[in-house]
Amino acid sequence: MNYALYINGIYESVLTEIVTAQKNNDNLICYLQPYKSHKINWKKSVLPTEQNPITLYISTTDSLPIVTYKAKIVGWENKNEIN
């Protein structure tokens, strides 16, 4: 089964910074984290990897109803469990 994630309302400046950084390094992996404390949970059987990424669709805070960015999710970590 194919999966995708849609995140609504990321700040444009955050996404612009990621795009700029990746222009200088095609292999750069960037991280997004929720602004609020709400967690997004995945079933363990569908965790994304570089070999099996999940498509991420993003709208910005200025264009909530429009998907303006598309990315690949290549990993998923709980920031509370990272050293």
TADA-V369983 format. One record per pair of residues at least 12 apart in sequence whose C-alpha atoms are under 10 Angstrom apart, sorted by the first residue. I is the first residue (numbers start at 0). J is the second residue. D is the distance in whole Angstrom. If there is no record, write none. Layout:
# TADA-V369983
i: <I I>
j: <J J>
d: <D D>
This chain:
# TADA-V369983
i: <0 1 1 1 1 2 2 2 2 2 2 2 3 3 3 3 3 3 3 4 4 4 4 4 4 4 4 4 4 5 5 5 5 5 5 5 6 6 6 6 6 6 6 6 6 7 7 7 7 7 7 7 7 7 7 8 8 8 8 8 8 8 8 8 8 9 9 9 9 9 9 9 9 9 9 10 10 10 10 10 11 11 11 11 11 11 11 12 13 13 14 14 14 14 14 16 17 17 17 28 28 28 28 29 29 30 30 30 30 31 31 32 32 32 33 38 39 39 40 40 40 41 46 46 46 46 46 47 47 47 47 47 48 48 48 48 48 49 49 49 49 50 51 51 51 51 52 52 52 52 52 53 53 53 53 53 54 54 54 54 54 55 55 55 55 55 56 56 56 56 57 57>
j: <45 45 52 53 54 45 46 47 52 53 54 55 52 53 54 55 56 71 72 39 53 54 55 56 57 69 70 71 72 54 55 56 57 58 66 69 33 55 56 57 58 59 63 66 68 56 57 58 59 60 62 63 64 65 66 57 58 59 60 61 62 63 64 65 66 31 33 34 57 58 59 60 61 62 63 58 59 60 61 62 58 59 60 61 62 67 68 59 31 59 29 31 57 59 68 29 29 30 31 71 72 73 74 72 73 72 74 75 76 72 75 76 77 78 78 77 75 77 75 76 77 75 72 73 74 75 76 71 72 73 74 75 71 72 73 74 75 71 72 73 74 73 71 72 73 74 70 71 72 73 74 70 71 72 73 74 69 70 71 72 73 68 69 70 71 72 68 69 70 71 69 70>
d: <9 9 10 8 9 8 10 10 9 6 7 9 9 6 5 6 8 9 9 10 7 6 5 6 8 10 10 10 9 9 6 5 6 8 9 9 10 7 6 5 7 9 10 9 10 8 6 5 7 8 9 6 8 9 8 7 5 4 4 8 8 6 9 10 10 9 9 9 7 6 5 6 9 10 9 9 6 6 8 10 9 6 7 8 9 10 10 9 9 10 10 9 9 9 8 10 7 9 10 10 9 8 9 10 10 9 9 9 10 10 10 10 9 8 10 9 10 9 9 10 9 9 9 9 7 7 9 9 6 5 5 7 9 7 4 5 8 9 8 5 7 8 9 9 7 9 9 6 5 5 8 8 6 5 7 9 7 6 5 6 9 8 6 5 6 6 6 5 7 9 6 8>
